[in-house]
Amino acid sequence: MDILEYEQRLWNKGFKNIAFCDEVGRGCLFGPVLAATVILPEGLVIEGVKDSKKLSPKKRELLYEEIKKNAIAIGVGLSSSNLIDQINIKNATKVAMKKAVLSLKDFNEKHLVPDYILIDAETIDLDIPQKSIPKGDNVSHGIAAASIVAKVIRDRMCIDWDNQYPNYGIKQHKGYGTKQHNEAILKYGPTELHRKTFLKKLLQKEII
């Protein structure tokens, strides 16, 4: 499949500013879920762009800078761990994606409203034409670019959180439920940034 197939269909129909949206951190035990949205120039292909999970940290950083340099607009949205606990991860992810679309700005800090949104496996509560694409970061160049932006920004946040909570190894596992992370939670208890609804089984197991 052509990596531009989905967006090319829309460009051919006259849509100009197509926004691509993806999230990172959905399965983490710690911290917010983060969504990124990018609008790229028509026909642009940045060599090496693919699903962020298939790239090394160094490669993601290089591609992130290339995407920033070429993008027409970028937006980022967060849903906190508290919100995730309140409304569940699926709904919180949609909120983060909506924020990311609404925060789209160009290099001059001017807000841009997209003509159409291509989203990785979700729909957003916005009155803008959109399409949900399962595994979108594997089949759409633009969604893959959004996945890279989201991953790099959240990974950088993890470094700050690691300094704030040095006992949990956030820099290494990025908040996911690794053995190291689970053992730290059981030893030191959850922080205010942990998703309490994600820890129920782990903490119940310890009680038993």
C-alpha positions as CSV (number, residue, x, y, z in Angstrom):
1,M,0.0,0.0,0.0
2,D,1.2,3.5,-0.9
3,I,2.1,5.3,2.4
4,L,0.3,8.4,1.0
5,E,-2.8,6.6,-0.2
6,Y,-5.3,7.8,2.4
7,E,-4.1,11.4,2.3
8,Q,-3.8,11.5,-1.5
9,R,-7.5,10.6,-1.9
10,L,-8.3,13.6,0.2
11,W,-5.9,15.9,-1.6
12,N,-7.5,14.8,-4.9
13,K,-10.9,15.8,-3.5
14,G,-9.7,19.3,-2.7
15,F,-8.9,19.0,1.0
16,K,-5.8,21.0,1.6
17,N,-5.0,21.1,5.4
18,I,-5.2,17.5,6.4
19,A,-4.5,16.9,10.1
20,F,-3.0,13.6,11.2
21,C,-3.5,12.5,14.8
22,D,-2.0,9.8,17.0
23,E,-1.4,9.2,20.7
24,V,1.2,7.7,23.0
25,G,1.1,6.4,26.6
26,R,-2.2,4.8,26.4
27,G,-1.0,1.6,28.1
28,C,1.2,3.3,30.7
29,L,0.6,3.1,34.5
30,F,2.1,6.5,35.0
31,G,1.5,10.0,33.7
32,P,-0.8,11.5,31.0
33,V,-1.8,10.1,27.7
34,L,-0.4,12.5,25.0
35,A,-1.7,13.1,21.5
36,A,-0.1,15.0,18.7
37,T,-1.5,16.4,15.5
38,V,0.4,17.5,12.4
39,I,-0.5,19.1,9.1
40,L,2.1,18.4,6.4
41,P,2.5,19.9,2.9
42,E,0.7,18.1,0.1
43,G,2.8,15.2,-1.3
44,L,5.6,15.5,1.3
45,V,7.3,12.2,2.2
46,I,10.0,12.4,4.9
47,E,12.3,9.5,4.4
48,G,12.4,7.1,7.4
49,V,9.0,8.1,8.9
50,K,7.1,5.1,10.2
51,D,5.4,4.0,13.3
52,S,7.4,5.5,16.2
53,K,7.5,2.1,18.0
54,K,9.6,0.7,15.2
55,L,12.3,3.4,15.5
56,S,15.2,3.8,17.8
57,P,15.1,6.8,20.2
58,K,18.0,8.5,18.3
59,K,16.2,8.0,14.9
60,R,12.9,9.3,16.4
61,E,14.7,12.5,17.6
62,L,16.2,13.1,14.2
63,L,12.8,12.6,12.4
64,Y,11.0,14.8,15.0
65,E,13.3,17.7,14.1
66,E,12.7,17.0,10.4
67,I,8.9,16.9,10.9
68,K,9.0,20.1,12.9
69,K,11.0,21.8,10.2
70,N,8.6,20.8,7.4
71,A,5.2,20.8,9.1
72,I,2.6,23.4,8.3
73,A,1.2,23.1,11.8
74,I,1.7,21.0,15.0
75,G,-0.6,20.6,18.0
76,V,-0.3,18.7,21.2
77,G,-2.9,17.6,23.8
78,L,-2.7,15.9,27.2
79,S,-5.2,14.1,29.4
80,S,-3.9,13.7,33.0
81,S,-3.8,10.6,35.0
82,N,-6.6,12.0,37.2
83,L,-8.8,12.4,34.1
84,I,-7.9,8.9,32.9
85,D,-9.1,7.6,36.3
86,Q,-12.3,9.6,36.1
87,I,-13.5,8.9,32.5
88,N,-11.3,5.8,31.5
89,I,-8.4,5.7,29.1
90,K,-10.4,5.5,25.8
91,N,-12.4,8.7,26.6
92,A,-9.3,10.4,28.0
93,T,-7.4,9.6,24.8
94,K,-10.2,11.2,22.7
95,V,-10.0,14.3,24.9
96,A,-6.2,14.5,24.3
97,M,-6.7,14.1,20.6
98,K,-9.4,16.8,20.5
99,K,-7.0,19.2,22.4
100,A,-4.2,18.4,20.0
101,V,-6.4,19.3,17.0
102,L,-7.7,22.5,18.6
103,S,-4.1,23.6,19.5
104,L,-2.8,23.3,16.0
105,K,-0.5,26.3,15.3
106,D,1.8,27.2,12.5
107,F,5.3,28.7,12.8
108,N,3.8,32.2,13.4
109,E,1.8,30.8,16.4
110,K,-1.4,31.2,14.3
111,H,-4.1,28.7,15.0
112,L,-5.1,26.6,12.0
113,V,-8.4,24.6,11.6
114,P,-7.9,21.5,9.4
115,D,-10.2,20.6,6.5
116,Y,-10.1,16.9,7.4
117,I,-8.6,14.7,10.2
118,L,-7.1,11.2,9.7
119,I,-6.9,9.6,13.1
120,D,-5.2,6.4,14.4
121,A,-8.1,4.1,15.4
122,E,-10.3,6.7,17.1
123,T,-12.9,9.4,16.4
124,I,-12.9,12.9,17.9
125,D,-15.9,15.0,19.1
126,L,-15.3,17.8,16.6
127,D,-17.4,19.1,13.7
128,I,-14.7,18.4,11.2
129,P,-14.7,15.7,8.6
130,Q,-12.6,12.8,9.8
131,K,-11.7,9.1,9.3
132,S,-10.5,6.6,11.8
133,I,-7.8,4.3,10.4
134,P,-7.0,1.1,12.4
135,K,-3.2,0.8,12.8
136,G,-3.0,4.2,11.0
137,D,0.6,4.7,12.0
138,N,1.5,1.7,9.8
139,V,-0.4,2.8,6.7
140,S,-0.4,6.6,6.7
141,H,2.8,8.7,6.5
142,G,1.1,11.6,8.2
143,I,-0.2,9.5,11.2
144,A,3.2,7.9,11.5
145,A,4.7,11.5,11.7
146,A,2.2,12.4,14.4
147,S,3.2,9.2,16.3
148,I,6.8,10.3,16.3
149,V,6.0,13.8,17.5
150,A,3.9,12.4,20.3
151,K,6.5,9.8,21.3
152,V,9.4,12.2,21.4
153,I,7.5,14.8,23.4
154,R,6.3,12.3,26.0
155,D,9.7,10.6,26.3
156,R,11.3,14.0,27.0
157,M,8.6,14.6,29.7
158,C,9.6,11.2,31.2
159,I,13.1,12.5,31.8
160,D,11.7,15.3,33.9
161,W,9.4,12.9,35.8
162,D,12.4,10.7,36.4
163,N,14.1,13.6,38.1
164,Q,11.0,14.3,40.1
165,Y,10.4,10.7,41.1
166,P,13.8,9.0,41.0
167,N,12.8,5.8,42.7
168,Y,10.5,4.5,39.8
169,G,12.8,4.3,36.8
170,I,10.5,6.4,34.6
171,K,13.3,7.3,32.2
172,Q,13.9,3.6,31.4
173,H,10.4,2.2,31.1
174,K,8.5,5.5,30.2
175,G,5.7,4.6,32.7
176,Y,4.8,1.2,31.3
177,G,4.2,-1.7,33.6
178,T,7.6,-3.4,33.6
179,K,8.9,-5.6,36.4
180,Q,11.1,-2.8,37.6
181,H,8.2,-0.3,37.7
182,N,5.8,-2.7,39.4
183,E,8.3,-3.5,42.1
184,A,8.9,0.2,42.7
185,I,5.2,0.8,43.0
186,L,4.9,-2.0,45.6
187,K,7.9,-0.7,47.5
188,Y,7.3,3.0,47.5
189,G,3.6,3.3,46.7
190,P,1.9,5.1,43.8
191,T,2.7,8.8,43.2
192,E,0.1,11.4,42.3
193,L,0.9,10.9,38.7
194,H,0.1,7.1,38.7
195,R,-3.2,6.0,37.2
196,K,-4.9,4.5,40.2
197,T,-7.4,2.5,38.1
198,F,-4.5,0.8,36.3
199,L,-3.0,-0.3,39.6
200,K,-5.9,-2.2,41.2
201,K,-4.8,-5.7,40.2
202,L,-1.2,-5.0,41.2
203,L,-2.0,-3.6,44.6
204,Q,-4.7,-6.2,45.3
205,K,-2.2,-8.9,44.5
206,E,0.2,-7.4,47.1
207,I,-2.6,-7.3,49.7
208,I,-3.4,-11.0,49.1
